[in-house]
Amino acid sequence: MGKIKAICISEKRGTRKKVVEKAKLVENWGIETDAHGGTWHRQVSLLGWEDIEAFKARGAKVDFGDFGENLVVEGLDLQNILVGSRFRIGEALLELTQIGKACHTHCEIYQSMGECIMPKAGVFARVLKGGWIHPGDEILLEPLRGDQPFTAAIVTLSDKGFAGEREDKSGPTIRDMIEKEGYVVVEMGLLADDQAALEAELRRLADQRQVNVIFTTGGTGFSVRDVTPEATIAVCDRMAPGIAEAIRSYSMTITGRAMLSRAVSGIRKRTLIINLPGSPKAVKESLEYILPHLGHGLGILRGTEGECGNAI
């Protein structure tokens, strides 16, 4: 359990926030009158009071709101709470959606201190239920529930698709199929066949958004530009070869060319990454085969399901 030390808002983005005595959380929007409200996943930002105090002890001249945070929170280790966990503040309910964020333009704090704590220590949430909040209000952390749907992200790799020369049909095929199985697709992206760009995207989705599974499509063949497996291997902590092997084995019953696939599967922290083929037909065949078996593994990975040796 934690508590609110301060509430901060601003009417314009890119400006420091000012402390207010109370605020109204609006469902699927954020804080009423705050510039960062909207129908997106970063509706409310939170920063630990302990992180601010530690930063001040190193000589930083900062106050509440200077980092652009909405809620200064005491008593919760925000960076180590899993995305999908919920915060209850009186009648209001928030859901954690992202840990940290990329800093594209260095703020005044960074210019004076050489760093800023918000990109690493700040977290973001969306409002599930609205209500009034005040400094001093208790924050009750509700951990992940076993019945929460799995979250997913989809990344299509295609030079021609990225250039607008070809319509992406594989990404939407993945989305349609997994949504029918109850998955929540939080992001879809289209990248050129570039290893560095894909590595950065996989790290962001796994580390900040903490999606349960990332499906990539394309870039697994013999072309010089096909680097999806290399990017996946580079970011994974552990490999999960059985998934890729199962897809290849099943696909071999349909076409012998399946042996040419270099797709891999692996795990980064609590996120499973699965390389799928580039064609919509092959994507459909692969997902039909593996989807019935993924849920158990994803539940174990996020910590909401236990091992079950009797199921083997």
Protein Blocks (a to p, Z undefined) as FASTA:
>chain_A
ZZdfbdcddfbehiacdddfbdcddehibpghiakgccdfklbccddfklmmmmmmnopa
cdehklopabdcehiafklpcehiacdehjbccddfbgcjadfbdcfklmmnopafklmm
pccdddfbgcdddehiacddddddfklccddddddddfklmnopaccfklmmmmmmmmmn
opacfbdcdddddfklmmmmmmmmmmmnopabdcdeejiambfklmklmmmmmmpmbdcf
klmmmmmmmmmmmomklmmpccdcddehjaccddddfbfklmmmmmmmmmmmmmmmmmmm
nopaccdfklZZ
